[in-house]
Each structure stands twice: as structure tokens, then as C-alpha cells.
Amino acid sequence: MTINRRAQRGVLIALTPILLTLIFVLLTLILDGSRLLSVQSSMQAQVNAAATAAADAAQSCNGPTGDIDEMRARALAAARAVGFNGNDDDLLVSAGLLGPRVDDPQSLRFLPKDPVSEIRQTNSALVSYTRSEPLSRLLPQSLFDPVQLSVNAAARKEVVATLSAVGSTAEVEGGLLGGLIGDLTGVPGYSLDATSLQSLESTLVGVGDLLDNAGVADLADLVDEPLIDVLEAVRDSLGGAATPAGGLIDDLTAAVGVSGLNGSAVFDVVGDATVSGDSSFPLYDLVTSVVLNSVRAANQSAMGLLSLQLDTTDSTVISSLVSTLDLLGDVDVTLDIIVDEPPRIVFGPARQDENGEWLTKVRSADISIQAGVDVTLATSVVGDLVGALSLGLINVTVLDSISIPLAIQVGGGEAELIAADCARGNSNTVNMDFATQSSVVEIDTGTIDSSTGAVAPGSLELDILRLKAPLLPAVIACVSGDLGVALPAQEMFQDIQSYSLHCPEGECSEATVSEGSTGDLQGLSVSLNNIALDCNQGGLTGLLGGLLTPLTGILEGVAETVVEEVTGTVLGEVVSPLLSSLGADLGGVSVKVIGASQQRTQLIENVQL
């Protein structure tokens, strides 16, 4: 027993150095492991700061264009500020697109983009950092190979603008929008007065409230919901059907064709944009989009073209025209509307897609209007004038069958969001750049086929007078001519400076990008050419022709004045404001910035490419 104990004691004494060495190595490795984790944590903090700073220079956040050199400079400056002391080349900076994975929309993935040819598609930066680090600071390095520590981080920054091509109610003829809603909902006499229109324009729908009432998490999910469900959620957000605004929305749920549409008919969320719950949009823009979607559905049904009636008594514009132009006795205007493409409220960033097209585009509505203008001349003015000049040899009767059929096709106006500067530091504003293309306008004499939208040309013939000389048959003095209407159109680039991201009491001011002849129709030219007094029928011959020779210039002047003045007024002061209020502009384009949000920086560590 004594021998065994001595042997055991000897073995322990012999093993002690080895055990102590093993314990030392184990403690050293634990300490080195903690050191390596600390080094890796510092590296991670450095690439996090670098990626966050570099994302400021991505296309979606850097104004006119993204810049990979600026990304690298920003990344290095930010990394060095938090302790990075390696070589510049140790930080690898890539420009790319950070967005939902196709197979798992709840996860994000980084898609690298070519820093030159695809820089305008970027919304984020990826920063990678790899360094060689000894496994141990205490153990001989010859025993252990160094370890490679690698970290990366991707950060996304972008401004999401809320845009609309729906115009203002400021100049729209009273009752026109209400008349449309009445026709669509089957409620005769439905009207919206100026106060109601202004109330619609000033009432904002909060995106957060809308999403809560719709039971969805994001506005991008709402576009797939039935439009009636969207309208009901809007109604509830406005306080229910008992409120004036909520009651109007409730009425629209019964409009023609609404039941067959979904939210994408009025909303467009592009580029994987995440719309802030603090965002809002004017109720008027939503109502107008719904109304025009319903008009299009009505056009495609048995209802055909929707008609609106205006006459001298219910239109201040026409009444003013009649009172200032002595030749006019009365003017009636019938507007038949066909909609090919309604406007939508668009939410999106300032960057391009993989095909090099700008993601966020706002199109004006494609609308055609068949305007039937019926004119009655002032009997006393015209009759007395012609009777005096014919020396009483001709019995003159002033006719009231003067009709000017106009086919007005407007569409194609567009604005692209091509740049946005993110707010930085203490700034609360962003700058945005737009490329605009004014609407294409075609104005002809004729009518519109409701099923195809095609224009059937119609002649412009004005029966002005019935003339009767003794012992001769009566003839009609008919004036014909070619109506020419011209409006300029051109592409322009415009910007909006210092647009506020956060607004007092939740109400953001609107900023408007307008181009071309929007509103006041600058450059509108109306002319009556190739005038003929007998409508090319050879009716004014013999004695009557001879007696009327001195009157030719007078009659042609009457026709020219009436046609040009009436057509110009109807186009400039009736049709143009109506189209502008519905989201289509004659000879121009007008786009409103109705909100902007800047996403909080999204930072993903150790992202998979």
C-alpha cells in the first residue's frame, strides 16, 4: 500500500507541469477567443458605420446620381471615426439594391450592381472587411495558423415620395364632379358645391389609420385588396358614413364598375417602397381616381359616354362670354366623357429599374371629351346688320342651328422622379428632381366612338341666316371652314427644393411640378381657315349671290369671331379646368408632391449576397 501511494504521488508530480501547461493553454485560448470576438465586434461596428454612411451616396439618396467614389470616401471616413486603422483597400464597398427576397419576402437580400452602368439602380451600400488575426497573442504563432475574420454590413436609405397627377378644385366648374358621381351612383341631382370640393381637397387620409382599418401591414398589401374594401377602410378612417366625407366615400362604393376593381386601380406602390404610416394623401385625389375608374367602367358598358350639361344659366364662364360678345344670344355645352386611363396616387423612390427605366412615374389621365357646342346668335345684332347692308332687298331670318362639334383627346403627360437628396444631420427637408413630358393633345371637329375611342371626323358647317328675296326661293347662308387648334408641348426638367419630411400637426404642404400650358393654356391658338360662304353647295347664285357680295366679308367675320371666341372659351375656361381637376391637362402636365418620407436606415449585418 505504501509503495502504491508513493507511485501515485510520483505520477502526480510528473504530470503537474503538463497539467499546468494544459490549463495555461486552455485559459489562453479562452482569453484569445474573447479577444477575437472583441476584434470581430469592433470590425462589425466599423463596417456598420461605413455602410450607413456609404448608403447616403446611393442613387435613391444622392440627388442627380449615385457615386461609388463618394460611397468609398464616406465609408472610410465613418469607419476611421470608430477606430478603423487598416489600409483603404481593406474596406470593400459595393453599391447595390437591398430589398425583399423573392422566396421569402420577410427577409432582405443584397443584390450587387455594377458601380458604373447600374449605379442609378441602387438604394444601398455593402461594406465588407476581412483581416488576418493571430489565434493567440501568448502562444507561439508557429504552432497555430492565423485566423481570417470577415464581417460585412449592408445599409439602405431612400426617400419615398407620394405623388399625384390629380389637379386642383380651384377652377373647376361648380357641379361637374358631383354630376359625374350622381350619374355613376344613380342619384339624380347629386352635387358638390365649392365648399364641399375644397373640403375634399383639404381632408387628408392617414396611411396608418387606413392600414389599421383595412387589416393589412403595408400599403403594398392594400393594392391587392378589393377596391370596395379599400373604400370602406377609408370611410372608417374618416369617421364613418355619418360624416360628410365618409358619406361621400360610402356613396362611391355603389358606383358603376367599382366592385370589379382592386386597390391597384387607385394606388401604385413601386420599387419595394415601404410607405410610412405617418404618410397621408388628399381625399380629393382618391375620389377623383375612383370616379374616373368608374367612368371607364361605364364607358365599357352599355352606358357609353357620360354626359355633363352646361348652359348660359348654370355656367358663370359661359354667361360671361355671352354678356361680353354682342353676337351671341345663348350657348349650350354638352360634355361627353370617355376615360382610357385614370390617374393614380403613386408612392416610390428616385431610382431606376433593371431595364434602366425610372421606377416612379406619374401619368396624367388619358381622357377624351366630346364637346357639343350649340350657339344661338343675337337676332337683333346680326339681323339688323345684314338687313341694313342689303338695303332691305332681302328678308333676313337669323338661325339658331349653329353647332361646333369638338373631339378632344388628351393623354400621355408624365413626370418621372429622377433624383432625391436624403435629409442629413439637422436637416428636415429633401430635394427632388423631375423630368416632365406634357400631355399629347388632339383637337378635331367630329365625334368620338364610345366603344373604340376613335374620332369620327365631322365637318364644321354653320347655318347662320335664312335669306329670301321677292319671287325667289329661300336659301341658307351657310359658312364652312377648317378649325385649327394648336398647343405647344415640350419636355422639361424641374426640381423641388427643401420639401419638409415632417409637417406641423400632420399636414404637409403640397408642391407642384407644372410644365407646358397647364391651367392658363399659354400658346392656345384657335383659327377658322378656308372659309366658304355656301358650304360648297353652290346655293348663293344669281340675284341673291349678287346682293350678298357686299355681305360676304361681314358673314365670314361673324362666323370667324363666333367660332374662335366660343371654341377658345370652351377649351380654355370649361374643358381645361375640368380636365385639370380630373388629372389631365390640355397642353401641359401638373404633378403634385403630396408627401415624402425617408425610411429609417435599414442595416443588415452579415448579409447573404
C-alpha positions as CSV (number, residue, x, y, z in Angstrom):
1,M,0.0,0.0,0.0
2,T,2.8,2.3,0.8
3,I,4.5,1.6,-2.5
4,N,1.3,2.3,-4.4
5,R,0.8,5.6,-2.7
6,R,4.4,6.6,-3.4
7,A,3.9,5.6,-7.1
8,Q,0.7,7.7,-7.4
9,R,2.4,10.7,-5.8
10,G,5.3,10.4,-8.2
11,V,3.0,10.2,-11.2
12,L,1.1,13.4,-10.0
13,I,4.4,15.2,-9.5
14,A,5.5,14.2,-13.0
15,L,2.1,15.2,-14.6
16,T,1.9,18.5,-12.8
17,P,3.9,20.5,-15.4
18,I,1.8,19.1,-18.2
19,L,-1.4,19.8,-16.4
20,L,-0.4,23.3,-15.6
21,T,0.7,23.8,-19.3
22,L,-2.7,22.5,-20.5
23,I,-4.6,24.7,-18.1
24,F,-2.4,27.7,-19.2
25,V,-3.1,26.9,-22.9
26,L,-6.9,26.5,-22.2
27,L,-7.1,29.8,-20.3
28,T,-5.0,31.4,-23.1
29,L,-7.4,30.1,-25.7
30,I,-10.4,31.3,-23.8
31,L,-8.8,34.7,-23.4
32,D,-7.8,34.8,-27.1
33,G,-11.3,33.7,-28.1
34,S,-12.7,36.6,-26.2
35,R,-10.1,38.8,-27.8
36,L,-11.1,37.6,-31.3
37,L,-14.7,38.1,-30.5
38,S,-13.9,41.6,-29.4
39,V,-11.9,42.3,-32.5
40,Q,-14.7,40.9,-34.7
41,S,-17.2,43.1,-32.8
42,S,-15.1,46.2,-33.4
43,M,-14.8,45.2,-37.1
44,Q,-18.6,44.8,-37.3
45,A,-19.1,48.2,-35.7
46,Q,-16.7,49.7,-38.3
47,V,-18.5,48.2,-41.3
48,N,-21.9,49.1,-39.8
49,A,-20.8,52.8,-39.6
50,A,-19.2,52.6,-43.0
51,A,-22.3,51.0,-44.8
52,T,-24.6,53.5,-43.1
53,A,-22.5,56.4,-44.4
54,A,-22.0,55.0,-47.8
55,A,-25.7,54.5,-48.4
56,D,-26.0,58.3,-48.5
57,A,-24.4,58.2,-51.9
58,A,-26.7,55.6,-53.5
59,Q,-28.9,56.8,-56.3
60,S,-32.1,56.8,-54.1
61,C,-30.4,59.2,-51.7
62,N,-27.8,61.2,-53.5
63,G,-29.5,63.7,-55.8
64,P,-28.7,63.6,-59.5
65,T,-26.8,60.3,-59.4
66,G,-25.3,57.7,-57.2
67,D,-21.5,57.8,-56.9
68,I,-19.3,54.8,-56.0
69,D,-16.3,57.0,-55.3
70,E,-18.3,59.1,-52.8
71,M,-19.6,55.9,-51.3
72,R,-16.0,54.7,-50.6
73,A,-15.0,58.1,-49.2
74,R,-17.9,58.2,-46.9
75,A,-17.4,54.6,-45.8
76,L,-13.7,55.2,-45.0
77,A,-14.4,58.4,-43.1
78,A,-17.1,56.8,-41.0
79,A,-15.1,53.6,-40.3
80,R,-12.0,55.6,-39.2
81,A,-14.2,57.7,-36.9
82,V,-15.0,54.5,-34.9
83,G,-11.5,53.0,-34.8
84,F,-10.7,51.5,-38.2
85,N,-6.9,51.8,-38.8
86,G,-6.3,49.5,-41.7
87,N,-5.5,50.3,-45.3
88,D,-8.1,51.9,-47.5
89,D,-8.2,48.8,-49.7
90,D,-9.1,46.7,-46.7
91,L,-12.7,48.0,-46.8
92,L,-14.6,46.7,-49.9
93,V,-17.5,48.9,-50.8
94,S,-20.2,47.7,-53.2
95,A,-23.3,49.6,-54.5
96,G,-26.5,47.6,-54.8
97,L,-30.1,47.0,-54.1
98,L,-31.4,45.9,-50.7
99,G,-34.9,44.5,-50.9
100,P,-37.1,41.5,-50.1
101,R,-36.1,38.1,-51.1
102,V,-38.2,36.5,-53.9
103,D,-38.6,33.2,-52.0
104,D,-39.0,34.9,-48.6
105,P,-40.4,38.4,-48.7
106,Q,-39.9,38.8,-44.9
107,S,-36.1,38.6,-45.4
108,L,-33.9,41.1,-47.1
109,R,-31.2,40.3,-49.7
110,F,-28.4,42.5,-51.2
111,L,-28.1,42.4,-55.0
112,P,-24.8,44.0,-56.2
113,K,-25.0,46.4,-59.1
114,D,-22.3,47.5,-61.5
115,P,-20.8,50.7,-60.0
116,V,-20.8,52.4,-63.4
117,S,-23.5,51.1,-65.7
118,E,-26.1,50.3,-63.0
119,I,-25.4,52.9,-60.3
120,R,-28.8,54.5,-60.9
121,Q,-30.5,51.3,-59.8
122,T,-29.0,51.5,-56.3
123,N,-30.5,52.2,-52.9
124,S,-27.9,50.7,-50.6
125,A,-24.2,50.0,-49.9
126,L,-22.5,46.8,-48.8
127,V,-19.2,47.1,-46.9
128,S,-17.0,44.0,-46.3
129,Y,-13.9,43.8,-44.2
130,T,-11.6,40.8,-43.8
131,R,-8.4,40.8,-41.7
132,S,-5.9,38.2,-40.6
133,E,-5.6,37.9,-36.8
134,P,-3.2,35.7,-34.8
135,L,-5.1,32.9,-33.0
136,S,-3.1,33.7,-29.8
137,R,-1.0,36.6,-28.6
138,L,0.8,34.5,-25.9
139,L,1.3,31.1,-27.6
140,P,4.0,30.6,-30.2
141,Q,2.5,31.7,-33.6
142,S,4.4,28.8,-35.3
143,L,2.1,26.4,-33.6
144,F,-1.2,28.0,-34.8
145,D,-2.1,29.5,-38.2
146,P,-3.7,32.9,-38.1
147,V,-7.4,33.1,-38.5
148,Q,-9.3,35.2,-41.1
149,L,-12.0,37.4,-39.5
150,S,-14.7,38.5,-42.0
151,V,-17.6,40.8,-41.5
152,N,-20.0,42.8,-43.7
153,A,-23.0,45.1,-43.4
154,A,-25.5,46.4,-45.9
155,A,-27.5,49.6,-45.3
156,R,-30.4,51.1,-47.3
157,K,-31.5,54.7,-47.4
158,E,-34.1,56.2,-49.7
159,V,-36.8,58.9,-49.9
160,V,-40.3,57.6,-50.8
161,A,-42.3,60.4,-52.5
162,T,-46.1,60.5,-52.6
163,L,-47.2,61.9,-56.0
164,S,-50.5,62.6,-57.7
165,A,-51.4,63.9,-61.2
166,V,-54.9,64.8,-60.0
167,G,-55.3,68.6,-60.2
168,S,-56.9,71.3,-58.0
169,T,-60.5,72.1,-57.5
170,A,-59.7,75.9,-57.6
171,E,-61.0,76.5,-61.2
172,V,-63.4,73.6,-61.8
173,E,-66.9,74.5,-62.8
174,G,-69.3,74.0,-59.9
175,G,-71.3,70.8,-60.0
176,L,-69.3,68.9,-62.7
177,L,-67.6,66.4,-60.4
178,G,-70.9,66.0,-58.4
179,G,-72.8,65.5,-61.6
180,L,-70.4,62.7,-62.6
181,I,-70.8,61.0,-59.2
182,G,-74.6,61.3,-59.5
183,D,-74.6,59.6,-62.9
184,L,-72.3,56.8,-61.7
185,T,-74.2,56.1,-58.5
186,G,-77.7,56.6,-59.9
187,V,-78.5,59.5,-57.7
188,P,-80.1,62.3,-59.9
189,G,-79.2,65.9,-58.8
190,Y,-76.1,64.8,-56.8
191,S,-74.0,67.9,-56.3
192,L,-70.8,69.0,-54.7
193,D,-70.5,72.8,-54.2
194,A,-67.3,74.8,-53.9
195,T,-67.2,74.3,-50.2
196,S,-67.5,70.6,-50.5
197,L,-64.8,70.4,-53.1
198,Q,-62.4,72.4,-51.0
199,S,-63.2,70.2,-48.0
200,L,-62.3,67.1,-50.1
201,E,-59.0,68.7,-51.1
202,S,-58.1,69.7,-47.5
203,T,-59.2,66.4,-45.9
204,L,-56.2,64.1,-45.6
205,V,-56.4,60.3,-45.3
206,G,-53.7,58.9,-42.9
207,V,-51.9,55.8,-44.3
208,G,-51.5,54.4,-40.8
209,D,-55.3,54.7,-40.0
210,L,-56.1,53.3,-43.4
211,L,-53.9,50.2,-42.9
212,D,-55.3,49.6,-39.4
213,N,-58.9,49.7,-40.7
214,A,-58.1,47.5,-43.7
215,G,-56.3,45.0,-41.5
216,V,-53.0,44.9,-43.5
217,A,-49.5,45.7,-42.5
218,D,-48.3,47.7,-45.5
219,L,-49.7,49.8,-48.3
220,A,-48.2,47.4,-50.8
221,D,-50.5,44.8,-49.5
222,L,-53.5,47.1,-49.9
223,V,-53.2,47.3,-53.7
224,D,-54.3,43.7,-53.9
225,E,-57.4,44.2,-51.8
226,P,-60.8,44.7,-53.4
227,L,-61.4,48.4,-54.1
228,I,-64.7,48.3,-52.2
229,D,-62.8,47.0,-49.1
230,V,-60.3,49.8,-49.5
231,L,-63.1,52.4,-49.8
232,E,-64.8,51.0,-46.6
233,A,-61.5,51.3,-44.8
234,V,-61.1,54.9,-46.0
235,R,-64.7,55.6,-44.9
236,D,-64.0,54.3,-41.4
237,S,-60.7,56.3,-41.2
238,L,-62.8,59.4,-41.9
239,G,-65.2,58.8,-39.0
240,G,-67.8,56.6,-40.8
241,A,-70.7,57.2,-43.2
242,A,-72.3,59.7,-40.8
243,T,-69.6,62.3,-41.6
244,P,-69.8,64.3,-44.9
245,A,-66.5,62.9,-46.2
246,G,-67.3,59.4,-45.1
247,G,-70.8,59.6,-46.6
248,L,-69.3,60.5,-50.0
249,I,-67.0,57.5,-49.9
250,D,-69.9,55.3,-48.9
251,D,-71.8,56.6,-51.9
252,L,-68.9,55.7,-54.2
253,T,-69.0,52.0,-53.1
254,A,-72.1,51.8,-55.3
255,A,-70.6,53.4,-58.3
256,V,-70.5,51.6,-61.7
257,G,-67.7,49.1,-62.0
258,V,-66.1,49.6,-58.6
259,S,-67.0,46.1,-57.4
260,G,-64.7,44.6,-60.1
261,L,-61.6,46.6,-59.2
262,N,-58.9,46.3,-56.6
263,G,-56.7,48.8,-54.8
264,S,-54.2,49.0,-57.6
265,A,-56.7,51.0,-59.6
266,V,-56.1,54.0,-57.3
267,F,-52.7,53.2,-55.6
268,D,-49.3,52.4,-57.1
269,V,-46.5,51.3,-54.8
270,V,-43.3,50.9,-56.7
271,G,-39.8,49.7,-56.1
272,D,-40.4,47.7,-53.0
273,A,-41.1,51.0,-51.3
274,T,-42.1,50.9,-47.6
275,V,-44.7,53.7,-47.1
276,S,-44.5,55.3,-43.7
277,G,-47.7,55.1,-41.6
278,D,-47.3,58.8,-40.9
279,S,-47.9,59.5,-44.6
280,S,-51.2,60.9,-45.9
281,F,-52.9,61.9,-49.1
282,P,-55.8,64.3,-50.0
283,L,-59.2,62.7,-50.1
284,Y,-60.0,64.6,-53.4
285,D,-57.2,62.7,-55.3
286,L,-58.7,59.4,-54.1
287,V,-62.2,60.4,-55.0
288,T,-61.2,61.6,-58.5
289,S,-59.3,58.4,-59.2
290,V,-62.3,56.3,-58.1
291,V,-64.7,58.4,-60.2
292,L,-62.6,58.1,-63.4
293,N,-62.1,54.4,-62.9
294,S,-65.9,54.1,-62.6
295,V,-66.4,56.3,-65.7
296,R,-64.1,54.0,-67.6
297,A,-66.2,51.0,-66.5
298,A,-69.3,52.8,-67.6
299,N,-67.7,53.6,-71.0
300,Q,-67.1,49.9,-71.5
301,S,-70.7,49.0,-70.5
302,A,-74.0,49.8,-72.1
303,M,-73.9,53.3,-70.6
304,G,-71.3,54.5,-73.2
305,L,-70.2,58.1,-72.9
306,L,-71.2,60.0,-69.7
307,S,-72.7,63.4,-70.4
308,L,-72.5,66.6,-68.5
309,Q,-74.6,69.6,-69.5
310,L,-73.7,73.3,-69.2
311,D,-75.7,76.3,-70.4
312,T,-75.7,80.0,-70.1
313,T,-77.7,80.0,-66.9
314,D,-75.6,77.5,-64.8
315,S,-72.1,78.3,-66.0
316,T,-70.5,81.6,-65.0
317,V,-67.9,81.2,-67.7
318,I,-70.4,80.8,-70.5
319,S,-72.7,83.5,-69.0
320,S,-69.7,85.9,-69.0
321,L,-68.9,85.0,-72.6
322,V,-72.4,85.7,-73.8
323,S,-72.6,89.0,-72.0
324,T,-69.3,90.3,-73.4
325,L,-69.7,89.2,-77.0
326,D,-72.7,91.0,-78.6
327,L,-73.0,88.5,-81.5
328,L,-74.1,85.7,-79.0
329,G,-77.6,85.1,-77.8
330,D,-77.1,81.8,-76.0
331,V,-74.5,79.0,-75.7
332,D,-75.1,75.4,-74.6
333,V,-72.3,72.9,-74.0
334,T,-72.6,69.1,-73.7
335,L,-69.5,67.3,-72.5
336,D,-69.4,63.6,-73.2
337,I,-66.5,61.9,-71.3
338,I,-64.6,58.7,-72.1
339,V,-61.7,57.6,-69.9
340,D,-58.9,55.4,-71.2
341,E,-56.5,55.6,-68.2
342,P,-57.4,57.1,-64.8
343,P,-54.7,58.8,-62.6
344,R,-53.3,57.0,-59.6
345,I,-51.7,58.1,-56.3
346,V,-48.1,56.8,-56.6
347,F,-45.6,56.0,-53.9
348,G,-42.0,55.4,-54.9
349,P,-38.2,56.2,-54.7
350,A,-35.9,58.0,-57.1
351,R,-34.1,55.2,-58.9
352,Q,-34.2,53.1,-62.0
353,D,-35.3,49.5,-62.5
354,E,-33.1,46.8,-64.1
355,N,-34.1,48.0,-67.6
356,G,-32.8,51.5,-66.9
357,E,-36.4,52.9,-66.6
358,W,-37.2,55.3,-63.8
359,L,-39.3,53.5,-61.3
360,T,-41.6,56.3,-60.0
361,K,-43.6,57.7,-62.9
362,V,-46.8,59.6,-62.5
363,R,-49.0,59.7,-65.6
364,S,-51.8,62.2,-66.2
365,A,-55.2,60.7,-67.1
366,D,-55.9,59.7,-70.6
367,I,-59.3,61.3,-71.2
368,S,-61.3,62.2,-74.3
369,I,-64.1,64.7,-74.3
370,Q,-66.7,65.1,-77.0
371,A,-67.9,68.7,-76.7
372,G,-71.0,69.7,-78.4
373,V,-71.3,73.5,-78.5
374,D,-74.6,74.8,-79.7
375,V,-74.7,78.6,-80.4
376,T,-77.6,80.9,-80.8
377,L,-76.8,84.3,-82.4
378,A,-78.1,87.6,-81.1
379,T,-81.0,88.1,-83.5
380,S,-81.2,91.8,-83.3
381,V,-77.5,92.5,-83.7
382,V,-76.9,90.1,-86.7
383,G,-80.3,90.6,-88.4
384,D,-80.2,94.4,-88.2
385,L,-76.6,94.4,-89.5
386,V,-77.3,92.2,-92.5
387,G,-80.7,93.9,-93.3
388,A,-79.1,97.3,-93.3
389,L,-76.3,96.3,-95.6
390,S,-78.7,94.5,-98.1
391,L,-80.7,97.8,-98.4
392,G,-83.9,95.9,-97.4
393,L,-84.0,93.9,-100.6
394,I,-83.6,90.6,-98.7
395,N,-85.8,89.2,-95.9
396,V,-83.3,88.0,-93.2
397,T,-84.0,85.4,-90.6
398,V,-81.3,84.6,-88.0
399,L,-81.0,80.8,-87.5
400,D,-80.0,79.1,-84.3
401,S,-78.7,75.8,-85.6
402,I,-75.0,76.7,-85.2
403,S,-73.2,73.7,-83.8
404,I,-69.5,73.2,-83.2
405,P,-68.6,69.5,-82.6
406,L,-65.3,69.1,-80.9
407,A,-63.4,65.9,-80.2
408,I,-60.7,66.5,-77.6
409,Q,-58.2,63.7,-76.8
410,V,-55.7,64.3,-74.0
411,G,-53.1,61.9,-72.6
412,G,-49.5,60.9,-72.3
413,G,-48.5,63.6,-69.8
414,E,-45.9,62.2,-67.4
415,A,-43.5,63.1,-64.7
416,E,-40.6,60.9,-63.6
417,L,-38.9,61.2,-60.2
418,I,-35.2,61.1,-61.3
419,A,-33.4,62.3,-58.1
420,A,-33.9,62.9,-54.4
421,D,-31.5,64.1,-51.7
422,C,-31.9,62.5,-48.3
423,A,-32.2,64.7,-45.3
424,R,-28.9,64.6,-43.3
425,G,-27.8,66.0,-39.9
426,N,-30.2,68.5,-38.6
427,S,-31.9,69.0,-41.9
428,N,-35.6,68.1,-42.1
429,T,-36.0,68.6,-45.9
430,V,-35.3,66.8,-49.1
431,N,-34.8,68.0,-52.7
432,M,-36.4,66.2,-55.6
433,D,-35.8,66.4,-59.4
434,F,-38.4,65.6,-62.1
435,A,-38.4,65.1,-65.8
436,T,-41.7,66.0,-67.2
437,Q,-43.4,65.5,-70.6
438,S,-46.5,67.4,-71.3
439,S,-49.7,65.8,-72.5
440,V,-50.3,65.0,-76.1
441,V,-53.4,66.9,-77.3
442,E,-55.5,66.3,-80.4
443,I,-58.5,68.6,-81.0
444,D,-60.6,67.9,-84.1
445,T,-64.1,68.6,-85.3
446,G,-66.1,65.4,-85.0
447,T,-67.5,62.9,-82.6
448,I,-66.0,60.1,-80.5
449,D,-66.9,56.4,-80.8
450,S,-67.6,55.3,-77.2
451,S,-66.6,51.7,-77.9
452,T,-63.3,52.3,-79.6
453,G,-62.4,55.9,-78.6
454,A,-61.7,56.7,-82.2
455,V,-62.7,60.1,-83.6
456,A,-65.2,60.2,-86.5
457,P,-64.3,63.4,-88.3
458,G,-67.2,65.9,-88.7
459,S,-67.5,69.0,-90.8
460,L,-67.8,72.4,-89.4
461,E,-70.8,74.0,-91.0
462,L,-72.6,76.9,-89.6
463,D,-76.2,77.8,-90.8
464,I,-76.2,81.5,-89.9
465,L,-79.0,83.1,-91.9
466,R,-82.1,82.3,-94.0
467,L,-82.3,84.6,-96.9
468,K,-85.5,85.3,-99.0
469,A,-85.7,87.8,-101.9
470,P,-89.1,88.6,-103.6
471,L,-90.1,86.0,-106.2
472,L,-87.0,83.8,-105.4
473,P,-86.7,80.6,-103.3
474,A,-85.2,81.0,-99.9
475,V,-81.6,79.9,-99.4
476,I,-79.5,79.3,-96.3
477,A,-76.3,81.3,-95.8
478,C,-74.0,78.5,-94.5
479,V,-70.4,79.2,-93.5
480,S,-67.9,76.3,-93.6
481,G,-64.3,76.2,-92.7
482,D,-61.4,74.2,-91.1
483,L,-61.0,74.6,-87.4
484,G,-57.3,74.7,-86.4
485,V,-56.3,74.4,-82.7
486,A,-52.6,74.4,-81.7
487,L,-51.0,73.9,-78.3
488,P,-47.2,73.7,-77.7
489,A,-45.7,70.7,-75.9
490,Q,-42.2,70.1,-74.7
491,E,-40.0,68.1,-72.2
492,M,-38.6,69.9,-69.3
493,F,-36.6,69.2,-66.1
494,Q,-37.7,70.7,-62.8
495,D,-36.9,70.4,-59.2
496,I,-38.5,70.9,-55.8
497,Q,-36.2,72.3,-53.2
498,S,-36.4,71.9,-49.4
499,Y,-39.6,69.8,-49.1
500,S,-40.4,69.1,-45.5
501,L,-40.4,65.4,-44.3
502,H,-42.2,66.1,-41.1
503,C,-45.1,68.5,-41.1
504,P,-46.8,70.5,-38.3
505,E,-49.9,68.8,-37.0
506,G,-49.6,66.1,-39.7
507,E,-50.4,68.5,-42.6
508,C,-47.7,68.6,-45.3
509,S,-47.8,71.4,-47.8
510,E,-48.2,70.5,-51.5
511,A,-45.5,71.3,-54.1
512,T,-46.5,71.3,-57.7
513,V,-44.4,70.4,-60.7
514,S,-46.1,72.0,-63.8
515,E,-45.0,72.2,-67.3
516,G,-46.3,73.4,-70.6
517,S,-49.6,75.3,-70.9
518,T,-51.2,73.8,-67.7
519,G,-54.1,75.9,-66.3
520,D,-54.0,79.1,-68.3
521,L,-53.3,77.4,-71.7
522,Q,-50.5,79.7,-72.8
523,G,-50.0,79.4,-76.5
524,L,-53.5,78.2,-77.3
525,S,-54.3,79.2,-80.9
526,V,-57.8,78.8,-82.4
527,S,-58.4,79.7,-86.0
528,L,-61.1,79.2,-88.7
529,N,-59.5,78.7,-92.1
530,N,-60.6,78.1,-95.7
531,I,-63.9,79.8,-95.1
532,A,-66.6,79.3,-97.7
533,L,-69.9,81.1,-97.6
534,D,-72.2,78.5,-99.2
535,C,-70.7,75.4,-97.5
536,N,-69.5,74.4,-101.0
537,Q,-73.1,73.7,-102.1
538,G,-73.4,76.5,-104.7
539,G,-76.6,77.8,-103.2
540,L,-75.9,81.5,-103.3
541,T,-76.2,82.3,-107.0
542,G,-77.9,84.8,-109.3
543,L,-79.6,87.8,-107.6
544,L,-79.1,86.6,-104.1
545,G,-75.4,86.0,-104.8
546,G,-75.1,89.4,-106.2
547,L,-76.9,91.1,-103.3
548,L,-74.8,89.2,-100.8
549,T,-71.5,90.1,-102.3
550,P,-71.1,93.1,-100.1
551,L,-72.1,90.9,-97.1
552,T,-69.5,88.2,-97.7
553,G,-66.9,89.7,-95.5
554,I,-69.4,90.5,-92.8
555,L,-70.8,86.9,-92.6
556,E,-67.3,85.4,-92.7
557,G,-66.3,87.7,-90.0
558,V,-69.3,86.8,-87.9
559,A,-68.6,83.1,-88.3
560,E,-64.9,83.5,-87.6
561,T,-65.5,85.6,-84.5
562,V,-68.1,83.3,-83.1
563,V,-66.2,80.1,-83.7
564,E,-62.9,81.3,-82.5
565,E,-64.2,83.1,-79.4
566,V,-66.6,80.3,-78.4
567,T,-64.2,77.5,-79.1
568,G,-61.3,79.3,-77.2
569,T,-63.5,80.0,-74.2
570,V,-65.0,76.5,-74.0
571,L,-61.5,74.9,-74.3
572,G,-59.7,77.4,-72.1
573,E,-62.3,78.0,-69.3
574,V,-64.5,75.0,-69.3
575,V,-62.8,71.9,-70.7
576,S,-59.2,72.8,-69.5
577,P,-60.2,73.3,-65.8
578,L,-62.4,70.2,-65.9
579,L,-59.6,68.1,-67.3
580,S,-57.0,69.6,-64.9
581,S,-59.3,68.8,-61.9
582,L,-59.6,65.2,-63.1
583,G,-55.8,64.7,-63.7
584,A,-55.4,65.5,-67.4
585,D,-54.1,68.8,-68.7
586,L,-54.6,70.5,-72.1
587,G,-51.1,71.1,-73.5
588,G,-49.3,70.5,-70.2
589,V,-48.8,68.3,-67.2
590,S,-49.2,69.1,-63.5
591,V,-47.9,66.7,-60.8
592,K,-48.3,67.3,-57.0
593,V,-45.9,66.1,-54.4
594,I,-48.3,65.4,-51.6
595,G,-45.9,63.8,-49.2
596,A,-42.4,62.4,-48.7
597,S,-40.9,60.1,-46.1
598,Q,-37.4,59.0,-45.5
599,Q,-37.1,55.4,-44.2
600,R,-35.1,54.9,-41.1
601,T,-31.8,53.4,-42.2
602,Q,-32.1,49.6,-42.6
603,L,-28.9,47.9,-41.6
604,I,-28.3,44.2,-42.1
605,E,-25.3,42.6,-40.6
606,N,-23.5,39.6,-42.3
607,V,-26.0,39.8,-45.2
608,Q,-26.1,37.0,-47.7
609,L,-25.5,38.0,-51.3
